[in-house]
Amino acid sequence: MATAKNKYAPLIKGLLITLLCLLVWRIGVHIQIPFVEITKEYTSLSDTNIFGFLDIFAGGALSQFSVLALGISPYITSSIVVQMLAMDIIPAFKEWSEEGESGKAKLNQWTRYIALFLAFVQALALVIALKVTYSSQLFEYVPDMEYNAFTYVYMSLVITAGTAFVLWLSDQITMYGIGNGSSLMIVSGIIAGYPSMFVSLYNQYLGETVQYAPTAGNIIKFIFIVLLFIAIVIAVIWMEGLQRKIPIQYANRPAAAKMSGKQGSDIPLKINSASVMPVIFASTLLSLPTTILNFVEGESVWWDIIFNYQKPIGFALYIVLIFVFSFFYSFLQINPDKIAENLKKQNAYIIAVKPGEDTAAFISRVLFKITLLGATYLAVLAALPIVLAQVFQLSASVQIGGTSLMIVVGVAIETVKQLKTQTQAQEYHGFMAE
């Protein structure tokens, strides 16, 4: 009876730890770095979302110039860099990637070192750029305060320490809580922006910004956008669950195994095997020039037209980069030659396909086809906020659809799967205890 009573105690404990860590993180978002006081001018400027994609990952901390301004984003960039370096660029990284858990731990340690270095560099660039360009418009600095190199380094170290603290919180969630800590940090930041998004949407069509009583057209537009948001959520859930299963057979399976039911197995390939990484790559690559332009006085010049994906040429380049990175990352994650080699070692084969090179070529063709579908899905999802903003004249704070929604859905699905697995394991353990 005691076992049955306490069956869900570990899950409840993990849930409480997760909620506590996320609460501490959200409190930290509202703590500003030293020597800074946000003005009304900065508040109105932040409403235009000058930091864009990076502020989404930081949960709004970047636009508030918090001690947690960079959030988990340096770690994401660092993990991408380490994955790239592990592709025969640095032999030690490649060896560690093939050593199992011990090698994975070494790579994870280096990922954190690189993340903290990137955090310091980004924080220093951010502090200097904002001080030089938006000193009077953004911040009311402490009177009689002399800003020198030491001050900038100190402020940058505070932001870097904030990133280290966020990484520590995400580790606590991963080890003692529920789900992946880094993913939940990103998702929590995205979800935290949804209430203000719907408030802005309401004010635009039905509230404060409407001079007179809302017209029937405004009401219809508001209802349509909300229903469209719900439809996109359903579509993303459906697409994230799609798989292409390649059936395989085992040559040395005993005949008695046929009587037990399952005679073969399969190789599941997700339609969107690259997940959201291609969009992150594409948006980061395009945002670098436009971010620099935001810190340059005067009007935007010709490269703003090329690299700003809110404009036609930049939008077309954005979609092309998503397709390119989708194929690159999919074949980076799934190596057809390695799968073919593993199948051969296990005396397994794909039905009607010869082992070895023919198997690798077959998997490559299948992966190419499903990646083409997945890249199209990603491109449509990434284009939705841009297109809808132009059609309905939505403010920058309103993001209907987009990859942020895909991140939320994907992490939610994985967390639910983990909860089910833990629950089933505890039920099995209770059965054995009896």
Residue, then its C-alpha position, 0 to 999 in steps of 0.5 A: m500500500a505504501t508503494a502504491k501511495n508513493k508511486y508518483a512521489p518522484l514525479i511530483k518532486g521532479l515537477l516541483i524542482t522544475l517549477l522552482c528553477l523556472l520561477v527563479w529564472r523568471i525572477g532573474v529576468h527582471i533584475q537589471i545589470p549594474f549602472v543601468e536604469i531603463t527609461k521610457e524612451y528605451t521601453s518604447l524602442s524595445d516594443t519594436n523588437i530590435f533584438g528580434f530572434l535572440d530576445i525570444f530565446a532569452g525570454g525577453a531578458l535581452s530587451q530588458f537588459s537583464v543580468l540574464a540577458l543572453g540566457i541559454s543562446p550562447y550554449i546553443t551556439s556553442s553546441i552547434v560549433v562543437q558538432m561542427l568541429a566533431m566532423d573530422i575538424i578536431p580529431a579529439f572531438k571526433e574521438w570523444s563523440e564515438e566514446g560513449e558517455s565518457g566522451k559525451a561528458k568531455l564534449n559537454q564540458w568543452t561546450r560549456y567552456i566555449a559557451l561562456f567565452l561566447a557569452f563574454v564576447q557577446a556581452l562586451a559587444l552588446v554593452i559597448a554598442l548600446k553605450v555608444t549608440y543609444s546612451s541617452q535614448l536607452f539608459e539613464y546612467v548613474p550620475d558622476m559615473e565614469y565609464n571606462a574599460f573596467t566598467y564595460v568588462y565588469m558589466s560583461l562579466v555580470i551578464t556572463a555570470g548570468t548565462a552560467f547561472v542559467l546553465w546551472l539551473s537547466d542542469q538542475i532541471t535535467m538531473y532532478g526535474i522533468g524534461n531537458g533543462s535547456s529546452l524547457m528554458i527556451v520554451s518557458g521564455i517563448i510561452a512567457g511572451y504569449p500573454s503580451m502577444f495576445v494583449s497586443l493583438y486584442n488592443q490592435y483590433l478591439g482595444e486601446t488602439v481603436q478610436y471608436a467601437p470595434t467594427a465587424g471587420n476588426i472582430i472578424k480579423f481578430i477571431f480569424i487570427v486566433l483560430l489560425f493560431i490554433a490551427i497552426v498548433i494542430a498542424v505542427i503537432w501532426m507534422e512533428g509526429l510524422q515518420r517514414k519507417i524503413p522495414i528491415q529484416y534480420a538474416n539470422r533470426p531463429a524460426a521460433a521468433k516468427m511464432s512470437g509475432k514481430q518478424g522484423s523491425d524498422i528504421p524510423l526517419k522523422i519528416n523533420s529530422a533537422s528540427v528547428m536548427p536550420v531556421i536558427f542557422a538561417s536567422t542567425l546568419l542573416s541577423l548578424p549584418t542587420t544587428i550591426l546596422n541597428f547599432v549604426e547611426g543613419e539610414s540603412v544602406w543596400w545590405d539591409i535590403i539583402f539581409n533583412y528578411q522582412k524585405p523581398i530579397g532578404f525573405a527569398l534568401y532566408i527561405v533558400l538558407i532554410f532549405v540548404f541548412s535543412f539538407f546539411y543538418s539532416f545528413l549530419q544527424i543521419n549518416p546513411d553510410k553508418i546506418a548501412e554499416n551497422l545493419k551489415k554488422q547486425n546481419a540485417y537488411i532492407i527488404a529488396v535492397k542489397p546490403g552495403e552501398d545499395t543500402a546506403a544509397f537507398i537510405s540517402r534517397v529516402l532521406f532526401k525526399i523526406t528532407l525536401l518535405g521537411a524543409t518545405y514545412l520549415a520554410v512555410l512555418a518560418a514565413l508565416p509570421i512575416v507574411l501575416a505581419q505584412v497582410f494584417q499589419l501586425s506589430a512586432s510583438v505579435q508572432i502568429g505561428g513561426t518556429s517558436l511555436m514548433i519549439v514549444v510543441g516539440v519540447a512538449i511532446e518529448t516531455v510528455k513521452q518522458l513522463k509516460t516512460q517514468t510512470q510506466a517504469q514506476e508502475y513496473h517497479g511497484f509490481m516487482a516490489e509486490 
